């Protein structure tokens, strides 16, 4: 079966083709353009950019792989929780439903979060986890969620949120500190590289309540460090050390509640070096191997193939 995936998040336009017979995945994606000095886009601007980019990326995708899809999977909302909604996903939903109607094939809606998690399972060669219970983190600019994932009967995944950030999200903290240091948006990659230049070691203890954490203090602390003359590398190291400590606290709470379940990381922040090293060493966590952990329609394409056989 050949499945097409479509994802139009607040950061990236992405399309993918998946051949479940061979396991081959072809993905084409484009970051949304953000003006220098700004921290993201208004939904109207994101929706416009997706609308412009989708035909171009679809054209490139099908030039790379001359395949006729049998089904379409599309991200239609941020998460599986009640009330989850963002207008930017309407661009992908409209394109997917129009294409499916023209071709007479089914279209399956999923959450962006489910797609994130599925993309990591595919990329890490751990699709075996899709048929059992596991724990997952979705750590990005829009969410810092710890969830329990179970196989579904009418959907590939049933996702139950267990904990999250009480205020600022991890990706938001990274982007705000990146802006403070004059880094381009999104700042994750640049802040990661900068942090690795620091030889400082920081001990932090984030506030945690019922498994959820507060990240609001990291930005103010980094501002004070800058005012006191700390180097950009040391500020970057502190910011990311704080986030790793917060995620570690959530992970300890989660694995105590559900002992023995594997731990999977997705979202743009999951590409961070300090986070990957710490969580792999401490929890044996599963991470993307080839960059599929960030916004990618590969997850929607994979889920569509799973959904087709339910």
HELIX and SHEET records of a PDB file:
HELIX    1   1 UNK A   43  UNK A   64  1                                  22    
HELIX    2   2 UNK A   89  UNK A  103  1                                  15    
HELIX    3   3 UNK A  112  UNK A  123  1                                  12    
HELIX    4   4 UNK A  127  UNK A  131  5                                   5    
HELIX    5   5 UNK A  170  UNK A  180  1                                  11    
HELIX    6   6 UNK A  188  UNK A  195  1                                   8    
HELIX    7   7 UNK A  217  UNK A  227  1                                  11    
HELIX    8   8 UNK A  232  UNK A  257  1                                  26    
HELIX    9   9 UNK A  268  UNK A  271  5                                   4    
HELIX   10  10 UNK A  273  UNK A  283  1                                  11    
HELIX   11  11 UNK A  298  UNK A  308  1                                  11    
SHEET    1   A 5 UNK A  24  UNK A  31  0                                        
SHEET    2   A 5 UNK A  12  UNK A  19 -1                                        
SHEET    3   A 5 UNK A   2  UNK A   8 -1                                        
SHEET    4   A 5 UNK A  71  UNK A  77  1                                        
SHEET    5   A 5 UNK A 106  UNK A 111  1                                        
SHEET    1   B 4 UNK A 157  UNK A 164  0                                        
SHEET    2   B 4 UNK A 144  UNK A 151 -1                                        
SHEET    3   B 4 UNK A 134  UNK A 139 -1                                        
SHEET    4   B 4 UNK A 263  UNK A 266  1                                        
SHEET    1   C 2 UNK A 208  UNK A 209  0                                        
SHEET    2   C 2 UNK A 212  UNK A 213 -1                                        
END                                                                             
